[in-house]
Amino acid sequence: MCMLSFQGILGLLLPRNYSSSANEATFEISNPYKVHNLDETPNTSVTVTREDALKYYKDMMIVRRMEAAAGNLYKEKVIRGFCHLYSGQEAICIGMEAAITKSDAVITSYRAHGWTYVRGATVRAVIAELMGRRTGVSKGKGGSMHMYAENFYGGNGIVGAQVPLGAGIALAQKYTGSSNICIALYGDGAANQGQIFEAFNISKLWDLPIIYVCENNGYGMGTSVERASASTEYYKRGDYIPGLWVDAMDVLAVREATRWAAEYCRSGKGPLIMECATYRYSGHSMSDPGTSYRTRDEVQQVRQKRDPITSLRERILSSGLSEPEEIKQIDKEARKHVDEAVEKARSDPELGLDALCLDVYKNIPPGYEVRGCDPFSYTQLSK
């Protein structure tokens, strides 16, 4: 009888598309990159350390829990106004943030909660902003769509408007001789905006250090990409700008693609377009149930087969980077972290009337906030 060693048995049980050592594992990207006008591609073999893998997993869990909490608070009417959730798309913000520096710039659309968190804001500050509390990242004045952090320029409410703004940020970086890049994200629903193509044009003319990222989650505001776009290959939309397609339900593929794209832009080769193929579990916003234009079965199938958090968890466990009990502890800690942040945010004070006319201008003496007028009596103040 042939006797197999423990390592031999393990080799039969584990997938063939990775190798592992005590503190790191190497995986093959399951869905190959697609390219447009590029001679090279990112590595299809990705190595991740145990520390990084667990960090990516925990951060994705925190963003998922934070968005679930936001959804519940909106249903309780504690959060008012607009609210666009990122559930299902966590691998994009986590993977990209892992591949850039804190001095690089990011600007995105109104689906911004996850990005605000990874750029340095606390969960409490994000939730408090949604509730209109003083402790929010924008002092409670921005809400869901207008959140900011260091080198994070929002959270922008106008569809597609962040793209030319991103081009401006990249122009400033090049003008000042910085080695930093800008990442400007937009959704597939914004991809047909004229201002986006204007930004593409000037970026290529000036070889700006910017990655344009189309977060293609399959649907715009109640409309599938096939019904809205004559061409759904968004990574080719730049024509004269090279493009890269990546499976954005795989956080490691996103990280590797972004690392490669960032180096491409830093080297002075100009702009790049990246299409991140992803999926959002919720509707376009909280006012959209998300089931009138797609089936519940479709959403459930993605959750079961393509979920970015579940996929990373399976890789971590199958490669021996962690044990089930440690993963359960991370899940527990993420849940506790978000729950405690929500409770603190609930008790934080709301803005008073005295804040109504503040922050209109920068560095203005008290009493001169709105064109030299008292904000309540509207009488001219003496200087």
C-alpha positions as CSV (number, residue, x, y, z in Angstrom):
1,M,0.0,0.0,0.0
2,C,1.3,3.5,-0.9
3,M,1.4,5.8,2.1
4,L,1.2,9.5,1.5
5,S,2.8,12.1,3.8
6,F,0.8,14.9,5.4
7,Q,2.2,17.3,2.8
8,G,1.3,14.9,0.0
9,I,-2.3,14.6,1.2
10,L,-2.5,18.4,1.6
11,G,-1.2,18.8,-1.9
12,L,-4.1,16.6,-3.2
13,L,-6.7,18.6,-1.2
14,L,-5.6,22.1,-2.1
15,P,-6.2,23.8,-5.4
16,R,-3.4,23.7,-8.0
17,N,-3.4,27.4,-8.8
18,Y,-1.4,28.5,-5.7
19,S,1.7,27.8,-3.7
20,S,2.2,28.6,-0.1
21,S,4.9,29.1,2.6
22,A,4.4,29.7,6.3
23,N,3.7,33.4,6.0
24,E,2.8,34.0,2.3
25,A,0.9,32.3,-0.5
26,T,1.0,32.7,-4.3
27,F,-2.2,32.5,-6.3
28,E,-3.0,32.6,-10.0
29,I,-5.5,35.1,-11.2
30,S,-8.5,33.1,-12.3
31,N,-10.1,35.6,-14.7
32,P,-7.3,36.9,-17.0
33,Y,-6.8,40.6,-17.6
34,K,-7.9,42.1,-20.9
35,V,-5.9,44.9,-22.5
36,H,-6.3,47.6,-25.1
37,N,-3.3,49.1,-26.8
38,L,-0.9,47.6,-24.2
39,D,2.1,45.4,-24.9
40,E,2.4,44.3,-21.3
41,T,0.0,43.2,-18.6
42,P,0.1,42.9,-14.8
43,N,1.3,39.7,-13.3
44,T,-1.2,36.8,-13.3
45,S,0.7,35.3,-10.4
46,V,0.1,37.2,-7.2
47,T,1.8,36.7,-3.9
48,V,0.3,37.9,-0.7
49,T,1.6,37.8,2.9
50,R,-0.5,36.4,5.7
51,E,-0.6,39.9,7.4
52,D,-1.8,41.6,4.2
53,A,-4.4,38.9,3.4
54,L,-5.9,39.2,6.8
55,K,-5.9,43.0,6.6
56,Y,-7.7,43.0,3.3
57,Y,-10.2,40.5,4.7
58,K,-10.9,42.6,7.8
59,D,-11.1,45.9,5.9
60,M,-13.6,44.4,3.4
61,M,-15.7,43.0,6.3
62,I,-15.7,46.4,8.0
63,V,-16.9,48.1,4.8
64,R,-19.5,45.5,4.3
65,R,-20.8,45.8,7.9
66,M,-20.6,49.6,7.7
67,E,-22.8,49.6,4.6
68,A,-25.3,47.2,6.2
69,A,-25.5,49.5,9.2
70,A,-26.1,52.5,7.0
71,G,-28.8,50.7,5.2
72,N,-30.6,49.9,8.5
73,L,-30.2,53.4,9.8
74,Y,-31.7,54.7,6.6
75,K,-34.7,52.4,7.0
76,E,-35.0,53.8,10.6
77,K,-35.0,57.3,9.1
78,V,-32.0,58.2,11.2
79,I,-30.2,58.8,7.9
80,R,-32.1,61.1,5.5
81,G,-31.5,62.2,1.9
82,F,-29.4,60.2,-0.6
83,C,-27.6,57.0,0.3
84,H,-25.7,54.9,-2.2
85,L,-24.2,51.7,-0.8
86,Y,-21.0,49.9,-1.9
87,S,-21.8,46.4,-0.8
88,G,-20.3,43.9,-3.2
89,Q,-17.7,46.3,-4.5
90,E,-15.4,46.3,-1.5
91,A,-12.5,44.7,-3.4
92,I,-12.0,47.8,-5.5
93,C,-11.3,50.3,-2.7
94,I,-9.4,47.8,-0.6
95,G,-7.3,46.4,-3.5
96,M,-6.5,49.8,-4.9
97,E,-5.6,51.4,-1.6
98,A,-3.2,48.5,-1.0
99,A,-1.4,49.4,-4.3
100,I,-1.0,53.2,-3.9
101,T,0.5,55.6,-1.4
102,K,-1.3,57.9,1.0
103,S,0.1,60.9,-0.9
104,D,-1.6,59.7,-4.1
105,A,-4.9,61.3,-4.8
106,V,-8.3,59.6,-5.2
107,I,-11.6,61.2,-6.3
108,T,-14.8,59.2,-6.8
109,S,-18.6,59.4,-7.3
110,Y,-21.3,59.6,-4.6
111,R,-20.8,55.9,-3.8
112,A,-18.1,56.9,-1.5
113,H,-18.4,55.4,2.0
114,G,-15.9,52.6,1.5
115,W,-13.3,54.9,-0.1
116,T,-13.7,57.4,2.7
117,Y,-12.9,54.7,5.2
118,V,-9.8,53.3,3.4
119,R,-8.5,56.8,2.8
120,G,-8.3,57.3,6.6
121,A,-11.7,58.3,8.0
122,T,-13.0,56.2,10.9
123,V,-16.2,54.2,10.7
124,R,-17.7,56.5,13.3
125,A,-16.9,59.6,11.2
126,V,-18.5,58.1,8.1
127,I,-21.7,57.0,10.0
128,A,-21.8,60.3,11.9
129,E,-21.7,62.2,8.6
130,L,-24.6,60.1,7.3
131,M,-26.6,61.1,10.4
132,G,-25.7,64.8,10.1
133,R,-23.6,64.8,13.3
134,R,-20.9,67.3,14.2
135,T,-18.3,64.5,14.3
136,G,-18.9,63.5,10.7
137,V,-16.0,63.7,8.2
138,S,-17.6,66.8,6.7
139,K,-19.0,68.1,10.0
140,G,-22.4,66.6,9.2
141,K,-22.9,69.0,6.2
142,G,-22.0,66.7,3.4
143,G,-24.1,63.5,4.0
144,S,-23.6,60.4,1.9
145,M,-22.4,62.0,-1.2
146,H,-19.8,64.6,0.0
147,M,-17.2,63.0,2.2
148,Y,-13.5,63.9,2.2
149,A,-10.2,62.8,3.7
150,E,-6.5,63.6,3.2
151,N,-5.8,63.3,-0.5
152,F,-9.4,62.1,-1.0
153,Y,-11.4,64.6,-3.0
154,G,-14.9,63.1,-2.5
155,G,-17.6,61.9,-2.9
156,N,-19.1,64.0,-5.7
157,G,-22.9,64.3,-6.3
158,I,-23.0,65.3,-10.0
159,V,-22.8,62.2,-12.3
160,G,-19.4,62.0,-13.9
161,A,-18.2,65.4,-12.7
162,Q,-15.4,64.0,-10.6
163,V,-13.6,62.8,-13.8
164,P,-12.5,66.2,-15.1
165,L,-11.8,67.2,-11.6
166,G,-9.5,64.3,-11.4
167,A,-7.8,65.4,-14.5
168,G,-7.2,68.8,-12.8
169,I,-5.7,67.1,-9.8
170,A,-3.4,65.1,-12.0
171,L,-2.4,68.3,-13.9
172,A,-1.5,69.9,-10.6
173,Q,0.6,66.8,-9.7
174,K,2.5,67.0,-13.0
175,Y,2.8,70.8,-12.8
176,T,4.5,70.7,-9.4
177,G,6.8,67.9,-10.3
178,S,5.2,65.4,-8.0
179,S,5.6,61.7,-8.4
180,N,2.1,61.0,-7.3
181,I,-0.8,59.9,-9.4
182,C,-4.6,60.4,-9.3
183,I,-7.3,57.8,-9.4
184,A,-10.6,59.0,-10.7
185,L,-13.5,56.6,-10.4
186,Y,-16.9,56.6,-12.1
187,G,-19.7,54.2,-12.7
188,D,-20.8,52.5,-15.9
189,G,-23.9,54.7,-15.8
190,A,-21.7,57.8,-16.1
191,A,-19.4,56.3,-18.8
192,N,-21.4,57.9,-21.6
193,Q,-21.0,61.4,-20.2
194,G,-19.5,63.9,-22.7
195,Q,-17.3,65.5,-20.0
196,I,-15.6,62.2,-19.5
197,F,-14.4,62.1,-23.0
198,E,-13.2,65.7,-22.8
199,A,-11.2,64.7,-19.8
200,F,-9.7,61.7,-21.7
201,N,-8.7,64.0,-24.5
202,I,-6.9,66.7,-22.5
203,S,-5.3,64.0,-20.3
204,K,-3.8,62.3,-23.3
205,L,-2.6,65.5,-24.9
206,W,-0.8,66.4,-21.7
207,D,0.2,62.8,-20.6
208,L,-1.3,63.3,-17.2
209,P,-0.5,60.8,-14.4
210,I,-4.1,59.5,-13.9
211,I,-5.9,56.2,-13.8
212,Y,-9.5,56.5,-14.9
213,V,-11.4,53.7,-13.2
214,C,-14.9,52.6,-14.5
215,E,-16.6,50.6,-11.7
216,N,-18.8,48.5,-13.9
217,N,-21.3,47.0,-11.6
218,G,-23.6,45.9,-14.4
219,Y,-26.4,48.4,-13.9
220,G,-26.8,52.2,-14.0
221,M,-29.9,53.7,-12.3
222,G,-32.3,50.8,-13.0
223,T,-30.8,50.0,-16.4
224,S,-28.4,47.2,-17.4
225,V,-25.2,48.2,-19.3
226,E,-26.4,46.3,-22.3
227,R,-29.5,48.6,-22.6
228,A,-27.5,51.8,-21.9
229,S,-24.3,51.4,-23.8
230,A,-23.6,50.6,-27.5
231,S,-20.2,49.3,-26.3
232,T,-19.9,47.7,-22.9
233,E,-16.1,47.2,-23.2
234,Y,-15.4,50.3,-21.1
235,Y,-11.6,49.7,-20.9
236,K,-11.5,50.4,-24.7
237,R,-13.6,53.6,-24.5
238,G,-10.5,55.8,-24.3
239,D,-9.6,54.8,-27.9
240,Y,-6.1,56.4,-28.0
241,I,-5.7,55.8,-24.2
242,P,-4.6,52.3,-23.3
243,G,-7.0,50.2,-21.3
244,L,-7.0,47.4,-18.8
245,W,-9.9,45.1,-17.7
246,V,-9.8,43.4,-14.3
247,D,-12.1,41.1,-12.3
248,A,-12.9,43.4,-9.4
249,M,-14.5,40.7,-7.4
250,D,-10.9,39.5,-6.7
251,V,-9.1,41.9,-4.3
252,L,-5.7,40.4,-5.2
253,A,-6.3,40.9,-9.0
254,V,-7.3,44.5,-8.3
255,R,-4.3,45.2,-6.1
256,E,-1.9,43.7,-8.7
257,A,-3.5,45.6,-11.6
258,T,-3.5,48.9,-9.8
259,R,0.1,48.4,-8.8
260,W,1.0,47.9,-12.4
261,A,-1.2,50.8,-13.6
262,A,0.3,53.2,-11.0
263,E,3.8,52.4,-12.1
264,Y,2.8,52.9,-15.7
265,C,1.4,56.4,-14.9
266,R,4.3,57.3,-12.7
267,S,6.8,56.5,-15.5
268,G,5.3,59.4,-17.6
269,K,3.4,57.3,-20.1
270,G,0.3,59.2,-19.5
271,P,-3.3,58.3,-18.6
272,L,-4.7,54.8,-18.4
273,I,-8.3,53.5,-18.3
274,M,-9.1,50.5,-16.0
275,E,-12.5,48.8,-16.1
276,C,-13.3,47.0,-12.8
277,A,-15.9,44.4,-13.4
278,T,-17.9,44.2,-10.1
279,Y,-21.4,43.8,-8.8
280,R,-23.5,45.8,-6.3
281,Y,-25.9,43.9,-4.1
282,S,-28.1,46.8,-3.2
283,G,-30.1,49.0,-5.6
284,H,-28.6,52.1,-7.1
285,S,-29.6,54.0,-4.0
286,M,-31.8,53.3,-1.0
287,S,-34.8,54.4,-2.9
288,D,-34.2,51.7,-5.4
289,P,-35.2,48.1,-4.3
290,G,-32.9,46.8,-7.1
291,T,-35.2,44.0,-8.1
292,S,-37.3,45.5,-10.9
293,Y,-34.6,45.2,-13.5
294,R,-32.8,42.1,-12.2
295,T,-34.0,39.0,-10.3
296,R,-33.3,38.1,-6.7
297,D,-31.9,34.8,-8.0
298,E,-29.2,36.7,-10.0
299,V,-28.1,38.6,-6.9
300,Q,-28.0,35.4,-4.8
301,Q,-26.0,33.6,-7.5
302,V,-23.3,36.4,-7.3
303,R,-23.3,36.3,-3.6
304,Q,-22.7,32.5,-3.6
305,K,-20.2,32.2,-6.4
306,R,-18.4,35.5,-6.8
307,D,-18.5,37.4,-3.5
308,P,-15.1,39.1,-2.9
309,I,-15.1,38.5,0.8
310,T,-16.0,34.8,0.6
311,S,-13.5,34.3,-2.2
312,L,-10.6,35.8,-0.2
313,R,-11.7,33.8,2.9
314,E,-11.5,30.6,1.0
315,R,-8.1,31.4,-0.4
316,I,-6.8,32.3,3.1
317,L,-8.1,29.0,4.6
318,S,-7.2,26.7,1.7
319,S,-3.6,28.1,1.6
320,G,-3.1,27.7,5.3
321,L,-2.5,31.4,5.9
322,S,-5.0,31.3,8.7
323,E,-7.3,28.9,10.6
324,P,-11.2,29.1,10.7
325,E,-11.2,30.2,14.3
326,E,-9.0,33.2,13.5
327,I,-11.3,34.2,10.7
328,K,-14.3,33.9,12.9
329,Q,-12.6,36.2,15.4
330,I,-11.9,38.7,12.7
331,D,-15.6,38.6,11.7
332,K,-16.5,39.1,15.4
333,E,-14.1,42.1,15.8
334,A,-15.4,43.8,12.6
335,R,-19.0,43.5,13.7
336,K,-18.1,44.8,17.2
337,H,-16.1,47.7,15.7
338,V,-18.9,48.8,13.5
339,D,-21.6,48.3,16.1
340,E,-19.7,50.4,18.6
341,A,-19.1,53.2,16.0
342,V,-22.8,53.3,15.2
343,E,-23.8,53.6,18.9
344,K,-21.3,56.4,19.4
345,A,-22.4,58.2,16.3
346,R,-26.0,58.0,17.5
347,S,-25.2,59.9,20.6
348,D,-23.0,62.5,18.9
349,P,-24.6,66.0,18.7
350,E,-26.3,67.3,15.6
351,L,-25.4,70.6,14.0
352,G,-26.9,73.7,15.6
353,L,-28.3,76.7,13.7
354,D,-25.1,78.6,14.3
355,A,-23.4,76.3,11.8
356,L,-25.7,77.2,9.0
357,C,-23.6,80.0,7.7
358,L,-20.2,78.6,8.6
359,D,-17.7,77.1,6.2
360,V,-18.9,79.2,3.3
361,Y,-15.4,80.7,2.9
362,K,-12.0,79.7,4.4
363,N,-10.3,81.7,7.1
364,I,-13.0,84.3,7.6
365,P,-13.3,86.0,11.0
366,P,-16.4,85.2,13.0
367,G,-19.4,87.3,12.1
368,Y,-18.2,87.8,8.5
369,E,-19.0,84.3,7.2
370,V,-21.6,85.3,4.6
371,R,-20.5,88.5,2.7
372,G,-19.9,90.5,5.9
373,C,-23.5,90.0,7.2
374,D,-24.7,88.6,10.5
375,P,-26.1,85.2,9.6
376,F,-29.3,85.7,11.5
377,S,-30.2,89.3,11.5
378,Y,-28.6,90.0,8.1
379,T,-27.5,93.4,9.2
380,Q,-24.2,94.8,7.9
381,L,-21.4,94.4,10.4
382,S,-18.7,97.0,10.9
383,K,-15.2,95.9,10.1
